[in-house]
Amino acid sequence: MPRTQFIALADHVAAQIAGGSLPPGAKLPPHRAFAERHGVALATATRAYRELERRNLIVGERGRGMFVRDAAVPAGVGVEQAASDGLIDLMFNMPGGAADADMLRAGLKRLAAGGDLDAMLRYQPHEGRPHERKALADLASARLGPVVPETLLVTSGAQHGLSLVMLGLLGPGDAVGTDPLTYAGIKSVAALRGTPLVPVEGDAGVMDPDALDHACRTRGLRAVYMMPSVQNPLGAVMDEDTRRRIVEIAWRHDLLIIEDSAYAFLETDPPPSLRALAPERTIHVGGVSKSLGTGLRVGFLIAPETHLGPLTSAIRATTWSTPALITALVTAWIEDGTLEASEETRRRDGAERQRLCREMLSDLALVAHRNAGFAWIPLPRGQRADPLVARLRERGVAVSPGAPYAVGDPPQAIRIAFGGVPLPDLEAALTTLRQELTHSQETRA
């Protein structure tokens, strides 16, 4: 295509921005949709977007798309997050929608107009400011039963919370039981700390209490980590009877329970939490990143009084406190109902995307929670994950192999995460995945 064609396209969009028909924050169509709308090749559309970025008129956000930049914000402020041109990223779960930027913009304006800005420029208490602890405790109480604010510590996200538990309560060499397939973040912090993880067998993401009892007797476990409500990566919800048996075993073997509730909001009617069943020996790890936005790193730990001192010391040693600005934003959204509304939106969006995945991949055995923005896909017999991942990336689709989630030998499986991916892009990615799997099966035949 002539160079002038993509320049003309860029000029056309620039005129719309200048005229106000594309206001700051407006989301632009995905590359493919933009190309179809203007009757040009995908490469031409991509070059037009690059030209607009060069002029500082639009900005890309990883996993969300291209947006009109606010001219009042100097170019270069923030972090460049545009995904590789033409790459549909199904590796990281980044739930969100077009309204999220408006939510953030309104929250920042309200905070600037009426917030205690002077206090935000000063050191914060390690545990969090009292009214923020109370807001998070009220949020947790609705799901866990009564939570006293003094037992809650504010963290810089759930991942930070897990790191604090490892630093403050476990020593190098203290063995921790986990599901054989578990959250990749616990693997990374355990490796850094020198904490061995012991896979405890179960059924589709629900740990077997008898297997846990055996691991305690044979491996000397110090703690057990689990996500009983919407397990990652399998989406399982542990039933109440199994939870009670887990608690009995924890008492029998003096086991510390680490309960991660990052995705628990997706389950609208969960059984009692492990923290509710055994508050004296459970560290509950929570966060709001999956509810509001993955860039908003605010979370919390709820712990028995005897563990608060070491955990607070770990906060001081790592971050001193959570960033005051972000914590104030999140607190306001808890108090005015924004977070609750956002969680309902995430559930509806996840359910819609799950239906799409099951329709388009009906011949595969998807394993997922009905409202989750991710799914686990065991590959058909004879298929290997690594070559499939490589072929998909060559065709512009990024997915995760099973290895990052495996404690021990990884299965031949992939995980796809689709929260926040534009639906046309998700359909295109699922079509590519289906084609690659079908081609591989035909080749073997």
C-alpha positions in Angstrom: 0.0 0.0 0.0 1.2 3.5 -0.7 2.7 5.3 2.3 0.1 8.1 1.9 -2.8 5.7 2.6 -1.9 5.0 6.2 -1.0 8.7 6.7 -4.5 9.7 5.3 -6.1 7.3 7.7 -4.1 8.7 10.6 -5.1 12.3 9.5 -8.7 11.2 9.4 -8.7 9.9 13.0 -6.6 12.9 14.2 -9.3 15.2 12.8 -12.0 13.3 14.7 -9.9 13.7 17.9 -9.4 17.4 17.3 -13.1 17.9 16.5 -14.2 16.2 19.7 -16.1 13.3 18.1 -13.4 11.0 19.6 -13.0 12.4 23.2 -10.1 11.6 25.6 -10.5 8.0 26.8 -12.5 6.9 23.8 -11.6 3.3 22.8 -10.6 2.8 19.2 -11.6 -0.4 17.2 -9.2 -3.4 17.3 -6.8 -3.4 14.4 -8.8 -5.9 12.4 -12.1 -4.1 12.9 -10.5 -0.8 12.0 -9.1 -2.3 8.8 -12.4 -3.7 7.8 -14.2 -0.5 8.5 -11.9 1.5 6.2 -11.5 -1.2 3.6 -7.7 -1.5 4.0 -5.3 -4.3 4.8 -4.5 -5.1 8.5 -0.9 -3.9 7.9 -2.2 -0.5 6.8 -4.4 -0.2 9.8 -1.5 -1.1 12.1 0.7 1.5 10.5 -2.0 4.1 10.9 -2.3 3.3 14.6 1.5 3.5 14.9 1.5 7.0 13.3 -1.2 8.1 15.7 0.9 6.8 18.6 3.9 8.7 17.2 1.9 11.9 17.3 1.0 11.2 20.9 -2.8 11.1 20.0 -3.5 7.6 21.2 -2.1 5.1 23.7 -2.2 1.3 23.9 -3.1 -0.6 27.1 -2.0 -4.2 27.2 -5.0 -6.6 26.8 -7.5 -3.7 26.4 -6.7 -2.0 23.1 -6.1 1.6 21.9 -7.5 4.7 23.5 -7.5 8.4 22.7 -4.9 10.0 24.9 -5.9 12.9 27.2 -4.0 15.9 25.8 -3.8 17.3 29.4 -1.5 14.5 30.4 2.0 14.9 29.1 3.2 12.3 26.7 5.3 9.6 28.4 3.5 9.7 31.7 2.6 6.2 32.7 3.9 2.9 31.4 3.9 1.8 27.8 1.6 -1.3 27.8 0.7 -1.9 24.2 0.8 -5.5 23.3 2.9 -6.6 20.3 1.2 -5.6 17.1 -1.4 -8.1 16.1 -0.9 -10.3 19.2 -4.0 -11.5 21.0 -2.8 -12.0 24.6 -4.6 -14.9 26.4 -1.8 -15.4 28.9 -2.7 -13.0 31.7 -6.1 -12.5 33.2 -6.8 -8.8 32.9 -10.5 -8.4 33.4 -11.9 -5.0 32.4 -14.1 -3.1 30.1 -14.5 0.2 28.4 -16.1 1.8 31.4 -13.1 1.1 33.7 -11.1 4.2 32.5 -14.1 6.4 33.2 -14.4 4.9 36.7 -10.7 5.7 37.4 -11.0 9.2 35.9 -14.0 10.0 38.1 -12.4 8.5 41.2 -9.2 10.5 40.7 -11.2 13.7 40.2 -13.3 13.2 43.3 -10.2 12.4 45.3 -8.4 15.5 44.0 -11.4 17.7 44.9 -12.1 16.3 48.4 -9.5 13.9 49.5 -6.9 14.4 52.2 -4.1 15.0 49.8 -1.6 16.3 52.4 -1.8 13.0 54.3 -1.1 11.1 51.1 2.3 12.7 50.8 3.3 11.3 54.1 4.3 8.0 55.5 1.4 5.7 56.2 1.0 3.2 59.1 2.4 -0.2 58.2 -0.9 -1.9 58.9 -2.9 0.7 56.9 -4.9 3.7 58.0 -7.8 2.8 60.4 -10.7 3.8 58.1 -9.1 1.8 55.3 -8.7 -1.3 57.4 -12.4 -0.9 58.5 -13.6 -0.6 54.9 -11.7 -3.7 53.9 -12.8 -5.6 57.0 -16.5 -4.7 56.3 -15.9 -6.0 52.7 -14.4 -9.2 54.0 -17.1 -9.7 56.7 -19.8 -10.0 54.1 -18.0 -13.1 52.8 -16.1 -14.5 55.8 -18.2 -13.7 58.8 -17.3 -11.0 61.3 -13.8 -9.5 60.8 -12.3 -7.2 63.4 -10.4 -4.4 61.6 -7.5 -4.8 64.0 -6.9 -8.3 62.6 -6.6 -7.0 59.1 -3.4 -5.7 57.4 -3.5 -3.8 54.2 -1.1 -5.1 51.5 0.0 -4.1 48.0 -2.1 -6.8 46.4 -2.7 -10.5 47.2 0.7 -11.5 45.7 2.4 -9.2 48.2 0.3 -10.8 50.9 1.6 -14.3 50.0 5.1 -12.9 50.1 4.5 -11.5 53.6 3.3 -14.9 54.8 6.4 -16.6 53.4 8.7 -13.9 54.9 7.0 -13.4 58.2 5.7 -16.9 59.2 7.7 -19.5 57.3 11.4 -20.2 57.2 13.5 -21.6 54.4 12.9 -25.3 54.3 9.4 -25.2 55.8 7.3 -27.4 53.5 4.0 -26.2 52.2 1.3 -28.4 50.7 -0.4 -27.3 47.5 -2.7 -28.6 44.8 -0.6 -30.3 42.0 -1.9 -27.5 39.8 -1.9 -24.2 41.6 -1.5 -20.5 41.3 1.8 -19.7 39.6 2.5 -16.8 42.0 2.9 -19.1 45.0 5.5 -21.0 43.1 7.6 -17.9 42.4 7.5 -16.6 46.0 8.3 -20.1 47.3 11.3 -20.4 45.0 12.6 -17.0 46.1 12.2 -17.9 49.7 13.6 -21.4 49.5 10.3 -23.0 50.6 9.6 -26.4 49.2 6.1 -27.0 47.8 4.7 -30.5 48.1 1.9 -31.5 45.7 -1.1 -33.0 47.5 -3.4 -35.0 45.2 -7.0 -34.2 44.8 -9.9 -34.2 42.3 -10.1 -31.4 39.7 -8.7 -28.7 41.9 -10.2 -29.9 45.2 -7.6 -31.2 47.6 -8.1 -34.7 49.0 -8.1 -34.5 52.9 -6.7 -38.1 53.1 -3.8 -37.1 50.8 -3.1 -34.0 52.9 -3.1 -36.2 56.1 -0.6 -38.5 54.4 1.6 -35.6 53.3 1.6 -34.2 56.8 2.8 -37.5 58.3 5.4 -38.3 55.6 6.7 -34.9 54.5 6.3 -32.9 57.8 4.3 -30.0 56.3 4.3 -26.7 58.1 1.5 -25.1 56.1 -1.0 -25.8 53.3 -1.9 -23.3 50.6 -5.2 -23.5 48.8 -7.9 -21.5 46.9 -11.1 -23.2 48.1 -13.4 -20.8 46.3 -12.6 -20.7 42.5 -9.2 -22.3 42.4 -6.7 -21.1 39.8 -6.2 -22.6 37.2 -9.1 -25.1 37.4 -11.9 -22.9 38.8 -13.0 -25.5 41.4 -15.1 -24.7 44.5 -14.4 -26.9 47.5 -17.5 -28.3 49.2 -18.2 -27.7 52.9 -17.5 -31.2 54.0 -14.1 -31.2 52.5 -13.3 -27.9 54.0 -14.2 -29.2 57.5 -12.1 -32.3 57.0 -9.1 -30.1 55.9 -9.6 -28.0 59.1 -9.6 -31.2 61.3 -6.3 -32.3 59.7 -4.8 -28.9 60.2 -5.6 -29.1 63.9 -4.3 -32.6 64.1 -0.9 -31.7 62.6 -0.6 -28.1 63.8 -0.8 -26.9 60.2 -1.0 -23.3 59.2 -3.7 -22.7 56.6 -3.1 -20.1 53.9 -6.4 -19.3 52.2 -6.3 -17.3 49.0 -9.5 -15.7 47.9 -8.4 -13.8 44.8 -11.2 -15.1 42.7 -13.7 -16.0 45.4 -16.0 -13.1 44.4 -16.9 -15.1 41.2 -18.8 -17.7 43.3 -22.0 -16.1 44.5 -22.9 -18.8 47.1 -19.7 -20.3 48.5 -19.5 -22.6 51.5 -18.1 -21.2 54.7 -14.5 -20.1 54.3 -11.6 -21.8 55.9 -11.0 -18.7 57.9 -14.6 -18.9 59.3 -14.1 -22.5 60.2 -10.6 -22.1 61.8 -9.8 -18.5 62.5 -7.1 -19.4 65.0 -4.9 -21.0 62.4 -5.9 -19.5 59.0 -4.2 -16.7 57.2 -6.7 -15.3 54.8 -5.2 -13.6 51.7 -7.5 -11.3 49.6 -7.3 -8.5 47.1 -9.3 -6.3 44.8 -7.2 -6.4 41.6 -9.4 -9.0 39.9 -12.5 -7.1 40.9 -11.4 -3.6 39.9 -8.3 -3.7 37.8 -5.0 -5.6 37.9 -3.0 -2.4 38.1 -4.7 -1.4 41.4 -2.5 -3.3 43.8 -4.4 -3.3 47.0 -5.1 -6.4 49.1 -5.3 -7.6 52.7 -4.3 -10.2 55.1 -6.5 -11.4 58.0 -4.6 -13.3 60.6 -4.7 -14.5 64.2 -3.4 -11.9 66.7 -0.3 -14.0 67.4 0.8 -13.6 63.8 0.1 -9.9 63.3 3.5 -8.8 64.6 5.7 -10.8 62.2 3.5 -9.9 59.3 3.6 -6.2 60.1 7.4 -6.4 60.3 7.4 -8.0 56.9 5.3 -5.1 55.5 7.8 -2.7 56.9 10.7 -4.6 55.4 9.1 -4.8 51.9 7.0 -1.7 51.1 6.6 0.1 54.5 2.9 0.6 53.6 0.6 0.5 50.7 0.6 3.5 48.3 -1.8 6.0 49.9 -3.3 7.3 46.7 -4.4 3.8 45.4 -5.6 2.7 48.8 -7.7 5.8 49.1 -9.3 5.2 45.7 -10.1 1.6 46.5 -11.5 2.5 49.9 -13.9 5.1 48.3 -15.0 2.5 45.8 -15.8 0.0 48.5 -17.8 2.6 50.5 -19.8 3.9 47.6 -20.7 0.5 46.0 -18.5 0.8 43.0 -16.5 -2.3 43.8 -19.7 -4.4 44.3 -21.0 -3.2 41.0 -17.7 -4.0 39.3 -17.7 -7.5 40.7 -21.2 -8.1 39.3 -20.0 -6.9 35.9 -17.0 -9.2 36.1 -19.3 -12.2 36.8 -21.6 -11.4 33.9 -18.7 -10.8 31.5 -17.0 -14.0 32.6 -20.1 -16.0 32.1 -20.6 -14.6 28.6 -17.0 -15.5 27.6 -17.3 -18.9 29.1 -20.3 -19.6 26.9 -18.4 -18.4 23.9 -15.4 -20.7 24.7 -17.6 -23.7 25.2 -19.5 -23.1 22.0 -16.4 -22.6 19.9 -14.3 -25.4 21.6 -17.2 -27.8 22.1 -15.0 -30.8 21.2 -12.5 -30.0 24.0 -12.9 -30.8 27.7 -12.7 -27.3 29.2 -12.2 -27.0 32.9 -13.4 -23.7 34.4 -15.7 -21.9 36.8 -18.9 -20.7 35.1 -18.0 -17.0 35.8 -14.2 -17.0 35.5 -12.2 -15.2 32.9 -9.9 -18.2 32.4 -10.1 -21.9 31.5 -7.9 -24.9 31.6 -7.7 -27.0 28.5 -6.3 -30.6 28.7 -5.0 -31.4 25.3 -6.2 -34.4 23.3 -4.1 -37.5 23.5 -0.8 -37.2 21.7 -0.8 -33.4 21.7 2.1 -31.5 23.4 1.7 -28.1 25.0 5.0 -26.4 24.1 4.8 -26.9 20.3 1.2 -25.8 20.3 2.0 -22.7 22.3 4.8 -21.9 19.9 2.6 -22.4 16.8 -0.2 -20.3 18.2 2.2 -17.4 19.0 3.5 -17.6 15.4 -0.1 -17.0 14.3 -0.6 -14.1 16.7 -2.2 -15.8 19.8 -0.4 -16.0 23.1 -1.5 -18.7 25.6 0.2 -20.3 28.7 1.4 -23.9 28.8 0.6 -26.0 31.9 4.1 -25.9 33.3 3.9 -22.6 35.2 1.0 -24.0 37.3 2.3 -27.4 37.9 4.0 -28.5 41.2 5.9 -31.5 39.8 5.6 -32.9 36.3 3.4 -30.6 34.1 0.4 -32.1 32.2 -0.1 -31.6 28.5 -2.5 -28.7 28.8 -2.8 -25.0 28.2 -4.5 -22.2 30.1 -6.3 -19.4 28.4 -7.2 -16.1 30.1 -9.8 -13.9 28.3 -11.0 -11.3 30.7 -10.8 -7.9 29.0 -10.0 -9.3 25.5 -12.3 -7.7 22.9 -14.9 -10.3 21.9 -14.0 -10.2 18.2 -10.3 -10.8 19.1 -11.4 -13.7 21.4 -13.4 -15.3 18.7 -10.5 -15.0 16.3 -8.1 -16.5 18.9 -10.4 -19.4 19.6 -10.8 -20.1 15.9 -7.0 -20.2 15.6 -6.7 -22.5 18.5 -9.3 -24.8 17.1 -7.6 -24.8 13.7 -4.2 -25.7 15.2 -5.6 -28.5 17.3 -7.5 -29.9 14.3 -4.5 -29.6 12.0 -2.3 -31.5 14.6 -4.8 -34.3 14.9 -5.1 -34.6 11.1 -1.3 -34.6 10.8 -1.0 -37.5 13.3 -3.7 -39.4 11.6 
